[in-house]
Amino acid sequence: MGAQIAALAAGAGLPVLLLDLTREAAVEGLARAKRLKPDPAFSADVWSRITPGSFTSDLAAAGRCDWIIEAIIEDAAAKRALLAGVDAARRPETLVTTNTSALAVAGLAEGRSDSFRQHWAGTHFFNPPRYLPLVELVPGPETSPAVMERLAGALDLQLGKSVVVTRDTPGFIGNHLALFATSRILAEVEAGHVSIEEADALTGPLLGRPKSATFRTLDLAGLDIVAHVMGDLATRLPDAHARHALAPPDFLTRMVGAGARGEKAGRGFYQRVRQPDGRSRVDVVDLASLTYRAAASARSLGLDGIQALPDAADRLRALFADTGRAGAFTRATLAPTLVYAARVAGAMADSIDDIDRVMGWGFGWDLGPFEALDAIGARAVWDAAVTADASLTAPGPPPLIASLLTDATTRLRTTPLPPAAPDLQILRTARGAHATVASMPGASLIDLGDGVLAVEFHSKMNTLGADAVAMIERGVAEAEAGFQALIIGNEGPHFSAGADLTLVLGAAERKDWLDIDRMIRALQGATMRVRAARVPVIAAPFGLTLGGGTEITLHAHRAQAAVESYMGLVETGVGLIPAGGGTKEMLLRALARAGADDPMPHIQRAFETIAFGSVSGSALDALRLGLLDATDRISMNRERLLHDAKAFALGLARGYTAPPQRTAIPVGGDTVYAPLALGVHLAWRAGRISDHDAVIGRALAEVMAGGRAPHATTVTESHLLDLEREAFLRLVSTPLTQARIRHTLSTGKPLRN
């Protein structure tokens, strides 16, 4: 965990000193971190900013750092011993925090100097720290308010974390509530009311939770760690009911004793078995014998109708009201959890909003406990909890729930969970303030204030259909007429998965080539309109930014990208080439990078990026691939992305002039086509690509050569767009490309035919 936090900080551009018992141990920790999947580093060069060292020889150097994060084993005595050395080595203004997930922050600082205690806090990073946004910030009893402000700012602005200040209680907010909820699920499985597979079917995406659900999550966390943290909470929590509920069940203790510690041990609640035919099968543990059997389906629960509901709150209400085993399980597990959260909320946090944010940011819950309570209704929750757990409800309803029981329509909130700060989720705030300028089913225009307009996509996966393309064109026109700048961005899970392939395939199957030509021309027109806009257009990519999403970004004046941006021109995977201007822009960027040098190596790299369908592992990696430019900017905190893009746009608006037309673009013709096509041929001869891959590669090479002129020449931008469009139409007319598109749409995976 220490190496992963080091990688996060180094990825933010900070030099990092990583200490362990010995320098060799620190080096080995880095080596293990480099092997982790998903990758804890934003790019390969991140590791060069981390210097390994040891507690014995390098603690004085650590003392000169601005911030020391202790992240050793969860043993209070070991932590206190190390912190004594840190206290002696640190400068008066050095911040010191602990990454403990459950130990008392105040207790770890006992005996330390006044300055240490004033600069001391808990910073509980959630694992993996690169990908989970939450950090629980826990002040000690003497922590200076100025120190808390420094820490919150560093976590948010530099490391990109979503910060919740929590009180110094056992398990803080996240682990306390998550493990209480887990204990209810374990009890239902132990009682035989549902199987492990059924419990996971009921506590994953159906409930608005991650697909790893309950038991796969426990395997990933490590059953030994889970049992240890549950046992610790069971001894330290003040509530007798919680202490009893959180005592690790007998089967969990037996599993850990038998070595079934989860993913790291190769077996836990699940185990993957290689079959004689080479395929793998997932087996599940039998809790009585601790042997494994093939995992079974959860179809008998009859969840199809509920799964079809698109909204998490609607699914939750339907599950809670279900008259079968699914409903009984949900009421028996969720209702006591929500009542317990209401009972302990005041001890853990300043507001119920913070509790909901912790469960969303740290555990991926679409609805936090109080959002869920509002969605179901307090009366239904309380009545179900009374039936499920008499000892929990015997003292009567906690004040938060009691205030709601007299009126079934009363809710804790009159509006959805608000953003944590005014400069976070600004698109959502503007939309809520009725700032919608125009709207269609697939996209809208939103006035962000201060003279900035935004194009927001809201189709499934933000695919680019006719609505999105039309709204980009209109957005540019509206921005030029009455705004200072335009942002293209969203606040969903992903920026855009690219063009809507269902429309392309449908037209191809009808042999309606004119319709496909119209679609391509419309996308090219929108991207070129973005490039030529008389006000700055800032693209704000994040998450999946594929195909047309990347093409829009390439044409924007600048990009403000979230660090977690997975960008790529992936059209070759479905038998096509980028035809919304993406191939053209990659060629032009290659020529710009070459300058007066030989452009061929740069063109070759751009060709390979497109031909291989390379997708960046982060925004930093997108810079390496040429999908972002050095003039673009990166936001560490995803929730600040549009705020940062807005500030960037306003800064560029002062004195902005539209870029000139590109009318004399130097291209190589056959002097570029020949080496690119030769590379394709050699790959085909070696058996690395199929016949159809070679057809696609030659079509791409022709565009990047600027056509098949016998020598170097100059062409216009519109000529390159024509080449893109012609290549796209040739390829989409082939049965093999249509088979690739059909396969991807039905399976989500590429077909190499």
SVG drawing of the C-alpha trace seen along z (x, -y; Angstrom):
<svg xmlns="http://www.w3.org/2000/svg" viewBox="-48 -40 70 73">
<polyline fill="none" stroke="black" stroke-width="0.4" points="0.0,0.0 2.9,-2.4 4.3,-1.8 1.0,-2.4 0.5,-5.7 4.1,-6.6 3.1,-5.9 0.1,-8.1 2.1,-11.0 4.9,-10.6 2.2,-10.5 1.1,-13.9 4.6,-15.1 6.0,-15.0 9.4,-13.5 8.9,-10.7 11.1,-8.9 9.8,-5.4 11.2,-3.9 11.0,-0.3 12.8,1.8 15.7,2.0 16.4,0.4 16.1,3.8 12.7,4.2 11.6,0.9 13.0,1.9 11.1,5.2 7.9,3.3 8.2,1.2 8.8,4.3 5.7,5.9 3.7,2.7 4.9,2.6 3.4,6.1 0.0,5.2 -3.1,5.1 -4.6,2.7 -1.5,0.6 -0.9,-1.7 1.1,-4.1 -0.2,-6.6 2.8,-5.9 6.0,-4.0 8.2,-7.1 6.4,-7.6 8.6,-5.0 11.7,-7.1 10.5,-9.8 10.5,-7.4 13.7,-6.9 13.8,-3.8 15.4,-3.9 15.4,-2.5 14.1,-3.6 17.5,-3.2 19.6,-5.2 17.1,-7.6 14.7,-8.8 16.6,-12.1 16.0,-12.6 12.4,-11.9 12.3,-14.5 13.1,-17.1 10.1,-16.2 6.9,-18.3 4.6,-15.4 5.4,-12.0 2.7,-9.2 3.1,-6.2 1.7,-3.1 3.2,-0.1 1.4,2.9 -1.8,2.4 0.1,2.8 -0.2,-0.1 3.1,0.7 5.0,0.9 3.5,-2.4 4.2,-4.2 7.9,-3.1 8.3,-4.3 6.6,-7.6 8.9,-8.3 11.8,-8.3 9.8,-10.5 9.1,-13.0 12.8,-13.3 13.6,-13.7 10.9,-16.0 11.0,-19.7 8.5,-21.8 6.2,-22.4 6.3,-18.8 2.9,-17.1 2.7,-13.6 -0.3,-11.3 -1.1,-7.6 -2.8,-5.4 -4.4,-3.3 -7.8,-1.9 -9.1,-1.4 -6.6,-2.2 -7.3,-5.2 -5.5,-8.2 -5.2,-10.0 -3.7,-6.9 -0.9,-6.6 0.3,-10.1 0.5,-9.6 3.8,-10.8 4.8,-12.7 5.8,-16.4 3.3,-19.3 4.4,-20.2 4.0,-16.6 0.5,-16.4 -0.5,-19.7 0.7,-18.5 -0.7,-15.0 -3.8,-13.3 -5.1,-10.2 -5.3,-9.9 -7.0,-6.6 -6.5,-6.0 -8.8,-3.4 -7.2,-0.5 -6.2,-0.8 -5.4,-4.4 -5.0,-5.4 -8.5,-4.3 -10.7,-4.8 -11.1,-8.5 -11.9,-8.5 -9.5,-9.5 -11.0,-9.7 -9.2,-12.6 -9.2,-12.1 -8.0,-14.9 -6.3,-14.2 -7.5,-16.0 -4.8,-18.7 -4.5,-18.9 -4.3,-22.5 -7.2,-23.8 -4.5,-25.2 -3.0,-21.7 -6.3,-20.2 -6.7,-22.8 -3.3,-22.1 -3.9,-18.3 -7.4,-18.7 -5.9,-20.9 -3.0,-18.6 -5.2,-15.6 -7.8,-17.3 -5.7,-19.6 -2.5,-17.7 -3.4,-14.0 -6.9,-14.3 -8.6,-12.6 -12.2,-13.1 -11.8,-14.1 -14.3,-13.4 -13.4,-14.5 -14.4,-11.8 -14.2,-11.5 -11.7,-9.3 -14.0,-6.3 -13.3,-2.6 -13.3,-1.9 -14.0,-5.6 -17.0,-5.7 -16.3,-3.4 -15.0,-0.2 -17.4,-0.5 -20.6,-0.7 -19.3,1.5 -18.4,4.3 -21.6,4.0 -23.5,4.4 -21.3,7.3 -22.0,9.0 -25.7,9.0 -25.0,10.7 -22.7,13.3 -25.4,14.1 -28.0,14.7 -25.7,17.0 -24.6,18.8 -28.3,19.4 -28.8,20.9 -31.4,18.3 -29.4,17.6 -26.2,19.1 -23.0,17.2 -23.7,16.9 -27.2,15.6 -25.9,13.1 -23.5,11.7 -26.2,11.5 -28.3,9.5 -25.6,7.2 -23.8,6.1 -25.0,3.9 -28.6,4.9 -28.3,3.0 -26.2,0.2 -23.0,1.7 -19.8,2.8 -19.9,6.0 -17.6,7.7 -20.6,7.5 -19.9,9.0 -17.9,12.2 -15.7,11.4 -14.9,8.1 -14.0,10.0 -11.7,12.3 -10.0,9.3 -9.5,7.6 -8.1,10.8 -10.2,12.8 -7.5,12.7 -7.5,8.9 -11.3,8.8 -11.4,11.1 -8.8,9.1 -10.6,5.7 -14.0,7.2 -12.5,8.7 -10.9,5.3 -14.2,3.5 -16.0,6.2 -13.7,5.4 -13.6,1.6 -17.1,0.4 -19.2,-1.0 -22.5,0.5 -23.0,4.0 -25.2,5.0 -22.5,4.0 -19.8,5.8 -21.9,9.0 -22.8,8.5 -19.2,7.8 -17.6,10.8 -16.1,12.8 -18.4,15.9 -17.0,19.3 -16.8,20.2 -14.6,17.2 -12.2,18.1 -12.0,21.7 -11.4,20.5 -8.5,18.3 -7.1,21.1 -7.2,23.4 -5.3,21.0 -8.3,19.8 -7.4,16.2 -8.9,14.9 -7.4,13.9 -3.8,13.6 -4.0,17.3 -5.7,18.5 -8.8,19.5 -11.3,17.8 -15.1,17.8 -14.3,18.5 -11.5,20.3 -10.7,20.4 -10.0,23.9 -8.3,24.7 -10.2,27.5 -8.7,30.1 -9.8,28.2 -7.8,25.2 -10.8,23.1 -11.3,21.9 -14.3,22.6 -15.2,20.6 -15.9,22.7 -17.5,21.6 -16.7,22.8 -19.1,25.0 -19.1,23.4 -19.6,26.6 -16.9,28.8 -14.7,25.9 -14.5,27.9 -15.3,26.3 -18.1,27.0 -19.1,25.4 -20.7,22.0 -24.5,22.1 -26.8,19.7 -29.0,17.2 -31.8,17.4 -34.2,19.0 -34.4,15.6 -36.4,14.2 -34.5,10.9 -34.9,10.3 -37.6,7.7 -35.8,5.8 -32.5,5.9 -34.2,4.2 -34.9,1.1 -32.3,-1.5 -32.4,-3.6 -30.7,-2.3 -33.3,-3.8 -36.1,-2.0 -34.2,1.3 -33.8,0.8 -37.4,0.2 -38.4,3.1 -36.0,5.4 -37.2,4.2 -40.8,4.9 -40.2,8.3 -42.3,11.0 -39.8,13.8 -36.4,14.8 -34.7,11.8 -37.0,9.4 -36.7,11.3 -32.9,11.2 -32.8,7.5 -35.1,6.5 -33.1,8.7 -29.8,7.3 -30.3,3.7 -33.0,2.5 -30.9,3.2 -27.9,1.6 -29.8,-1.6 -31.2,-1.8 -27.7,-1.2 -26.2,-3.9 -28.9,-6.3 -28.1,-5.3 -24.3,-5.9 -24.2,-8.8 -23.7,-11.5 -20.7,-9.8 -18.9,-9.3 -19.4,-12.4 -20.6,-16.0 -23.4,-15.2 -25.3,-12.4 -24.0,-13.8 -20.5,-12.9 -21.5,-9.3 -23.2,-8.9 -20.2,-10.3 -17.9,-7.9 -19.9,-4.9 -20.1,-6.2 -16.4,-7.3 -14.9,-4.5 -17.1,-1.5 -18.8,-2.4 -22.4,-2.5 -24.7,-4.3 -26.9,-5.2 -25.4,-5.9 -27.3,-4.7 -29.3,-7.8 -30.0,-8.1 -31.3,-4.5 -33.4,-5.4 -35.0,-8.2 -35.5,-6.0 -37.3,-3.2 -39.1,-5.3 -38.4,-5.4 -41.6,-3.5 -40.8,-0.6 -37.2,-0.4 -38.1,-0.6 -40.8,2.0 -38.5,4.4 -35.7,3.8 -38.1,4.6 -38.9,7.9 -35.3,8.7 -33.5,7.7 -35.4,7.2 -32.3,6.4 -31.2,3.6 -34.6,1.9 -35.6,2.6 -34.4,-0.9 -36.8,-2.4 -36.0,-4.3 -33.0,-6.6 -33.9,-10.3 -33.0,-10.5 -35.6,-7.9 -38.1,-8.8 -38.5,-12.2 -39.6,-10.6 -42.1,-8.0 -45.1,-10.2 -45.4,-11.1 -44.6,-8.6 -43.8,-11.4 -41.1,-13.0 -37.5,-12.6 -34.1,-13.5 -33.3,-15.5 -35.5,-17.6 -32.8,-17.6 -30.3,-14.9 -27.0,-14.6 -25.3,-18.0 -21.7,-18.4 -19.2,-18.4 -18.1,-22.0 -19.2,-24.7 -16.4,-24.1 -17.1,-20.4 -19.6,-18.9 -20.4,-22.3 -22.4,-20.9 -24.8,-19.1 -25.2,-22.3 -25.9,-24.4 -28.4,-21.8 -30.2,-21.9 -30.3,-25.7 -32.3,-25.4 -29.5,-26.6 -30.3,-24.3 -30.1,-26.3 -31.2,-23.4 -31.8,-19.7 -32.3,-16.6 -32.5,-13.0 -28.7,-12.4 -27.2,-15.8 -27.8,-19.2 -26.4,-22.7 -25.8,-23.9 -24.9,-27.5 -22.1,-27.1 -22.1,-30.8 -19.4,-33.4 -19.8,-33.3 -19.0,-29.6 -21.4,-27.2 -21.1,-23.4 -22.1,-20.5 -23.2,-17.6 -23.7,-14.1 -26.2,-11.8 -26.9,-8.8 -25.9,-5.3 -22.1,-5.3 -22.3,-8.8 -22.1,-7.4 -22.1,-9.9 -25.4,-9.7 -27.2,-12.4 -28.2,-14.3 -24.6,-14.7 -23.3,-15.7 -26.0,-18.3 -25.6,-19.7 -21.8,-20.2 -22.6,-22.2 -25.3,-24.2 -23.0,-24.6 -20.3,-26.2 -22.8,-28.6 -24.4,-29.5 -21.0,-30.1 -19.8,-32.3 -23.0,-34.3 -23.2,-35.0 -20.5,-33.3 -16.8,-33.5 -16.0,-29.8 -17.4,-26.3 -16.6,-23.2 -17.5,-19.7 -17.8,-17.6 -20.0,-15.4 -20.3,-14.1 -21.2,-10.5 -19.0,-7.4 -17.3,-8.1 -16.7,-10.9 -17.7,-8.9 -17.5,-5.4 -17.4,-6.7 -19.8,-6.6 -23.0,-4.7 -22.1,-1.5 -25.7,-0.2 -26.6,-3.0 -23.6,-2.3 -24.3,1.5 -28.0,1.0 -27.2,-1.2 -24.6,1.2 -26.9,4.2 -29.4,2.1 -26.6,1.2 -27.6,-2.4 -24.1,-3.8 -25.5,-7.4 -26.8,-7.3 -23.3,-6.2 -21.7,-8.9 -24.1,-11.4 -23.2,-10.2 -19.5,-10.5 -19.8,-13.9 -21.9,-15.1 -19.2,-14.0 -16.4,-15.5 -18.4,-18.7 -18.8,-18.8 -15.2,-18.2 -14.1,-20.8 -16.6,-23.2 -15.0,-22.7 -11.5,-23.3 -12.5,-26.5 -14.6,-28.0 -14.2,-31.7 -14.2,-31.1 -11.9,-28.6 -13.4,-25.1 -12.1,-22.9 -12.7,-19.2 -12.8,-17.6 -12.2,-13.9 -12.3,-11.3 -12.8,-7.6 -13.5,-5.9 -12.7,-8.4 -12.8,-6.2 -13.1,-6.7 -15.2,-9.7 -14.7,-10.9 -11.0,-11.1 -11.6,-12.7 -13.5,-15.5 -10.7,-16.0 -8.1,-16.1 -10.0,-18.9 -10.6,-21.0 -8.5,-24.1 -7.2,-22.5 -8.1,-19.6 -8.5,-19.6 -8.3,-15.8 -8.9,-13.9 -5.8,-11.9 -8.0,-8.8 -8.6,-9.2 -8.5,-6.1 -8.2,-7.5 -7.8,-5.7 -8.7,-5.6 -10.0,-2.0 -11.9,-1.8 -9.5,0.9 -10.9,3.3 -14.2,3.2 -12.7,3.3 -12.7,-0.5 -10.4,-3.5 -11.1,-6.8 -13.1,-9.0 -14.2,-11.9 -10.9,-13.6 -8.9,-11.5 -6.6,-10.0 -6.0,-13.4 -5.2,-15.0 -2.8,-12.2 -1.0,-12.8 -0.9,-16.6 0.4,-16.1 3.1,-13.8 4.2,-16.4 4.2,-19.1 6.4,-16.9 8.8,-16.2 9.4,-19.9 12.4,-20.1 13.4,-16.5 12.4,-13.4 8.7,-13.0 8.6,-9.3 9.4,-8.0 6.7,-10.2 4.2,-9.1 5.0,-5.5 4.3,-5.9 1.0,-7.6 0.1,-4.9 0.9,-2.2 -1.2,-4.0 -4.2,-3.8 -3.5,-0.4 -3.1,1.3 -6.1,-0.5 -3.9,-1.6 -5.8,-3.0 -4.0,-5.1 -3.7,-3.9 -4.1,-7.5 -3.9,-11.0 -0.1,-10.9 0.0,-7.9 -2.2,-9.7 0.6,-12.3 3.0,-9.6 0.7,-8.3 0.2,-11.7 -3.5,-11.8 -3.0,-14.7 -0.5,-17.6 1.9,-19.3 -0.3,-22.4 -3.2,-20.4 -3.8,-20.2 -4.6,-17.4 -6.9,-17.4 -6.0,-15.0 -9.5,-15.3 -12.2,-14.0 -14.9,-16.0 -12.9,-19.2 -12.5,-18.5 -15.2,-20.9 -14.3,-23.6 -10.7,-23.4 -11.8,-23.3 -13.9,-26.4 -11.0,-28.3 -8.8,-27.2 -11.3,-28.3 -11.8,-31.7 -8.1,-32.2 -7.8,-31.4 -10.7,-33.5 -8.8,-36.7 -7.4,-37.8 -8.4,-34.5 -8.3,-34.2 -9.4,-31.2 -6.7,-28.9 -5.8,-29.5 -7.0,-27.1 -4.6,-24.4 -4.5,-24.6 -1.0,-23.3 -0.3,-20.1 2.9,-18.3 2.2,-14.6 4.5,-11.9 2.3,-10.0 3.9,-6.7 7.1,-7.6 5.1,-7.2 2.6,-4.6 5.3,-2.2 7.1,-1.7 3.8,-1.6 2.3,0.9 5.5,3.0 5.2,3.1 1.6,4.4 2.8,7.0 5.6,8.3 3.2,8.5 0.8,10.5 3.6,12.8 4.6,13.5 1.0,14.5 0.6,11.6 -2.4,10.1 -5.2,11.6 -5.9,10.9 -8.6,8.4 -6.3,6.7 -3.9,6.2 -6.7,4.7 -7.5,2.2 -3.8,1.4 -3.3,0.6 -6.4,-1.6 -5.1,-3.5 -1.6,-3.8 -3.2,-5.4 -4.8,-8.1 -1.7,-8.8 0.3,-9.1 -2.2,-11.8 -3.2,-9.5 -1.3,-7.5 0.6,-10.4 3.9,-9.1 5.9,-11.7 5.7,-14.1 3.2,-16.9 0.8,-19.2 -2.9,-18.7 -5.8,-20.4 -7.4,-19.4 -10.6,-18.6 -8.7,-16.2 -7.6,-14.2 -11.2,-14.1 -12.3,-12.8 -9.7,-10.0 -10.9,-9.1 -14.5,-8.9 -13.7,-6.9 -11.7,-4.4 -14.4,-4.0 -17.1,-3.4 -14.9,-0.8 -14.3,1.1 -17.8,0.9 -19.1,2.4 -17.2,5.6 -18.8,8.6 -15.8,9.1 -16.0,5.6 -19.7,6.0 -19.1,9.2 -16.6,7.4 -19.1,4.7 -21.8,7.2 -19.6,9.3 -18.5,6.2 -22.0,5.0 -23.2,8.4 -20.2,9.4 -18.3,6.2 -15.2,7.9 -13.2,7.5 -13.3,10.2 -10.1,10.9 -11.5,12.5"/>
</svg>
